[in-house]
Amino acid sequence: MSVIKPSLAKGTRDFSPVEMVKRNFIYDTIKSVFRKYGYAEIQTPSFENLSTLTGKYGDEGDKLIFKILNSGEYLKDAKKKSFDFAQDDNSNKLIPLISEKALRYDLTVPFARYVVMHQHEITLPFKRFQVQPVWRADRPQKGRYREFYQCDVDVVGSESLLNEAEFILIYNEALSKLGLKDFSIKINNRKILSGIAEIIGKPDLIIDMTVAIDKLDKIGLDGVSKELLERGFTEDDLEKLRPVILLEGANEEKLARLKEVLASSEIGLKGIEEIEQVFEYVENLIAYALPLTAKLELDITLARGLNYYTGCIFEVKTNEVAMGSIGGGGRYDDLTGMFGLKDLTGVGVSFGADRIYDVLEELDLFPASAEIGTKVLISNFDKAAEKYALPILQQFRNAGISAELYPTSAKLKKQMAYADAKNIPYVILIGGDEIANGELTLKDMQSGEQKKLTVLGILDLLK
């Protein structure tokens, strides 16, 4: 039998025990905030029917869906056998013949499918969160994987802008609890962008306009202007657009200026009204909650997949390290329409857990508790020490302290090396003297300090 060299599939990762403790610290922190705001967890299968996923992400997105080959003799069917590879090189025509399932591409479409299938069981508004892996047949590169986790929270069946305000507070509280001190929550509204396109007489070019202005921080005003001209805008249009794109000042000043610019646009004024209502809710809520650590900023250049969103749009960025967005989302209408349940509005946001992990690592913000697995190792010198240690081991575990007994009698150097390798902060040494007088030796692995304590004394110290 030949030996197979172990390797990972491209675009995937293993997570070590240390990494998992840190990742779970992020997930547990975020989930605790979700639950606090009344959201309940659901899970959906890793794979869906291919028909559920296709046509929901655009042509480019459809190409990135991982298809699952049907099991069995999938070319046994006469129709499949008759497929002429020589005559027809379009593999898309073959896919329905050999694949009926696919790995999920995101959590949003499966959520929409879930809502429609369970519409008679759920209570509206339905508030759910989901933390699960998704798969994309993308080209792997630094920071881009074929398998990664999404962390979504959504509410469907409610038009209230209180939901948008609470998402701002959820971001604020969760990221503050994770240790971030300087981050921005940017907000915009699709209706404001529609109003801007309307007043310059180019409502049909709204996508072109927003795709261009969304790049302002990357290519600058000159680059945006050049791209707008290439997309069918005129110099006159640009003269009207520039003051709006370059809006500065406090949120109130920006809103006042927008009211002047969009005075003739009903949809634009509606967007401004929605933003003002969200700000008012936030102001009333934070009077009785955690202070707003985040910088809440109205950003007219924020677009975020404009053809998907219909109202408020969010994006979150840390200002402490160079990093892309660490969260985002927005209001969408008719999410479930693709599955036949019309006019069910919703709003949702997501946390970029992988990027948040990188930020916390770079800023050294993971608490010591997020790096500790086993808290105490009990040494094992011989059979007598092992027998004496077994009930003590269970005492620690019963008290909620993670503990291990070294499984075999071995030299102390080997046992200490084990504790070091696993970053175990304390080691209990049990020899003949300790068994005789009932006082154990507790060694602090960081300081090297040793103390003689009873089991109860050690329990009090470690708690």
Secondary structure, 3 states (H helix, E strand, C coil): CCCCCCCCCCCCCCCCHHHHHHHHHHHHHHHHHHHHCCCEECCCCCEEEHHHHCCCCHHHHHHCCCEEECCCCCCCCHHHHCCCCCCCCCHHHCHHHHEEEEECCCCHHHHHHHHHHCCCCCCCCEEEEEEEEEECCCCCECCECCEEEEEEEEEECCCCCHHHHHHHHHHHHHHHHCCCCCEEEEEEEHHHHHHHHHHCCCHHHHHHHHHHHCCHHHHHHHHHHHHHHHCCCCHHHHHHHHHHHCCCCCHHHHHHHHHHHCCCCHHHHHHHHHHHHHHHHHHHHHCCCCCCCCEEEECCCCCCCCCCCCCEEEEEEECCCCCCCCEEEEEECCHHHHHCCCCCCEEEEEECHHHHHHHHHHCCCCCHHHCCCCCEEECCCCHHHHHHHHHHHHHHHHCCCCEEECCCCCCHHHHHHHHHHCCCCEEEECCHHHHHHCCEEEEECCCCCEEEECHHHHHHHHC
